[in-house]
Amino acid sequence: MRKTYQMEDLDCANCAAKMEAMIRKIDGVQSATVSFLAQKLVLEAEEAELERILKEAEKICKKVDPDCEIVLP
């Protein structure tokens, strides 16, 4: 399942690239894209795993850029 999440206060393209690389390493992630220009995170994973993966992705985002937030629907 593919889901898109809005991000807020993502400061730079380098931070986005770091986040993307780290999120791709999370167990269960089939693909992940972090776009600095669009301020979006696109995750592809099994639906049952999305909640766990998203929590891990949020921790990664905070570690790379403490001001960055993933906006949940």
C-alpha positions as CSV (number, residue, x, y, z in Angstrom):
1,M,0.0,0.0,0.0
2,R,1.3,3.4,-0.9
3,K,0.6,6.4,1.4
4,T,1.6,10.1,1.1
5,Y,2.1,12.3,4.1
6,Q,2.7,16.0,4.3
7,M,5.8,17.2,6.1
8,E,6.3,20.5,7.8
9,D,9.5,22.5,8.4
10,L,11.8,20.2,6.4
11,D,14.8,22.5,6.2
12,C,17.0,21.2,3.4
13,A,17.4,18.6,0.6
14,N,20.4,17.0,2.3
15,C,18.2,16.3,5.4
16,A,15.5,14.9,3.1
17,A,18.1,12.6,1.5
18,K,19.3,11.4,4.9
19,M,15.8,10.7,6.1
20,E,14.9,8.8,2.9
21,A,18.0,6.6,3.2
22,M,17.3,5.8,6.9
23,I,13.5,5.2,6.4
24,R,14.2,2.8,3.5
25,K,16.2,0.6,6.0
26,I,13.1,0.1,8.3
27,D,11.9,-3.5,8.2
28,G,8.8,-3.8,6.0
29,V,9.4,-0.7,3.9
30,Q,9.1,-1.5,0.2
31,S,10.0,2.0,-0.9
32,A,10.2,5.5,0.6
33,T,10.7,8.9,-0.9
34,V,11.2,12.2,0.9
35,S,10.8,15.3,-1.2
36,F,12.2,18.5,0.1
37,L,10.5,20.6,-2.6
38,A,7.1,19.1,-2.2
39,Q,7.5,18.7,1.6
40,K,6.1,15.1,1.3
41,L,6.9,11.6,2.4
42,V,5.7,8.7,0.2
43,L,5.8,5.3,1.9
44,E,5.1,2.0,0.4
45,A,4.6,-1.0,2.7
46,E,2.0,-3.6,3.8
47,E,-1.0,-1.9,5.3
48,A,-0.7,-3.8,8.6
49,E,2.9,-2.5,9.0
50,L,2.2,1.2,8.2
51,E,1.5,2.4,11.7
52,R,4.7,0.9,13.1
53,I,6.8,2.1,10.2
54,L,5.3,5.6,10.4
55,K,6.3,5.8,14.1
56,E,9.8,4.8,13.3
57,A,9.9,7.3,10.4
58,E,8.8,10.1,12.8
59,K,11.7,9.3,15.1
60,I,14.2,9.3,12.2
61,C,12.8,12.7,11.0
62,K,13.2,14.2,14.5
63,K,16.8,12.8,14.8
64,V,17.8,14.3,11.4
65,D,15.9,17.6,11.8
66,P,14.3,18.3,15.2
67,D,11.9,20.9,13.7
68,C,10.5,18.6,11.1
69,E,7.0,17.1,11.5
70,I,5.1,14.4,9.6
71,V,1.5,15.6,9.4
72,L,-0.9,12.8,10.1
73,P,-4.4,12.8,8.5
